[in-house]
Amino acid sequence: MRKALIFGNGLGMALSPNHFNLAQVMHDVWNIAHFLTPEDKRLISLTLGHENAIPQNEEQLDVLHQAVTACKTLNNILSPNLHWLTAQGQHFPVAVAKYMHMVASRLHLTDADLPASFITALCEFIQQTNSHVATLNYDRLLYGSFIDRGILSGYGGNLVDGITNQGFDSSNLERLWGRTFGYYLHLHGSPLFYTDIDGRIRKLQRHEISTFTANPSEHIVLTHVAHKRSVISASPILTTYWHYLHRALQEATQIVVVGYSGCDIHLNELIAMYGAYKPIRVIEWAAAHHYQTRLGQWQIVFKSTNVVLELQDNILNNYAW
């Protein structure tokens, strides 16, 4: 009974809320000495509203995304003797991309591990069912555990993400020769992804990523919700993952959403589409939620009365998939 499991940032927040707090990470990266030039910082701050503003959340990044897009557009209008932008303006998209990549890298690099009982139960379920897994976050919590336990192990594992030693190719996700693997979909990208000099998308090994280097990655969806679709469509690997999300949701007998805020409209629309005639199970931190009120909110988000809500004191105590 194959399911589709979609994980938000809730796993990290349940494990270590300080480390996985986006606002704190964005602040810390902003203050890395000599990482961004004073001029780049000033330009970024101005898009947030005033000269001393520091990025703290995705909701702030609307104008910043528009500024980067405008710079990219002008950079692509070639002229032999004249450029629309100053040298700083030409470089601005690269500076912003490096900042976003470093934020994602900081979220990825952690010594914390998911509780053994939680990951064991999850891995056993995936081994039994080849259920699909899709992630919205940038940490290594699931990714590292799945590699260590053989869930992600090329075509010999239960899940495939389409990246081999030769790089990414959408054909790598096709099931041939009777294979029945599920999909591991990095829906909002990963700091491990990069484009090599030949234009091929590749993935760093876990030990190759650090907090001292950043690349201007085009494969990270850290932006205002209004622009996430455009970032996804600009990345071949992310476009493919969202294409296969359709297939994963279609194949699934149940859609399970774990630790997700419900704020990504582009995802909600797909869940609503494929969850119209199958159960949608939502597992989230109880916080101060009133059950009936929260259930009603999820029913509105997913446009369905098929929602089953589980409010838990700690979502890492969930072992039944």
C-alpha positions, 0 to 999 in steps of 0.5 A: 500500500504505497503512500506519499509522505510529505515532510516540512520543517516540523521534523527539525523544529521538533528536534532542535528549534534553535538550530532549525529556526529560519530567522536565526539562520538568516541572521547568522549568515548575514553576519558572517564576516566578509561573506557579503559586501557592505554594498550587497547588504545595503541593496538587499536591505533596501528591498526589505524596506530600510537600510538596516533591515536583515532578512528573517523570513520568506515573506520579506523576500518579495521585492528582493526576488523581483530585483534579482529577476530584473537584474538577470533580465538586464544581464541577458540583454547583450551589448558589445559596448554598453551594459544596463547595469553597473558592475555591482548590479551585474553581480547582485543576483550571484550575491543573493544566490550565494546568501540563500545557498549558505542559509540552506547549507547552515540548515543542512549542516547539523550534528543532530539525528532523528530518534532511532525509534522514529527513523527505524519505524519510517524506514521499515514502512518505506522498505515494505511499501516503497512509499514516496517521500517528498521534502520541503526543507533543506536539512539532512535529517531524512536524507542522511538517515535514508542513505545510512540505512540503504533506503537511498542506494541507487537503483538498489534502494527503495527510493530514487532521486534521479541523480547518479554519478553522471549527474541528474537526468529526468530519465533516471526516475523512469521505472524500467526492468520491472523496478518498483522504487518510490521517489525521493523528491527534494521539492524545494531543492538542496544545498547539495545541488550544483550546476557544473561547467558543462551545465549538468546538474550534480549533487555534492557528497555529504562531506563536501558541503561546508559553512565556509563555501557557497555557490550561486545555486539556482536550485533552492526555493527560498523566496516569497511564496508568490515567486516559488513557482518561477524559481521551480520552473527555472530549475530543470531538476526542480521542475522534474521533481514537481512533475513526478510529485503528480505521479507520486500523489496519483499512485498513493493510496493516502497522502501523509503531510508531516510538520508542514505549515500549509503556507505553500499554495503551489503544493496545497493545490496539488494535494487538493487535486489528488486528495479529492478522493483519497484520505489526507493525513496531517500530522503536526505539533499540537501547540495551542491548536483547538482540534476542530478549529485546526481541522477546519483550517486544513479542510479549507487549505486542501479543499477536502473533508477527507482530512484526518488530523493528528495533533501530537505533543511531539511529532517525532513520537509518531511510529505508525505510518 
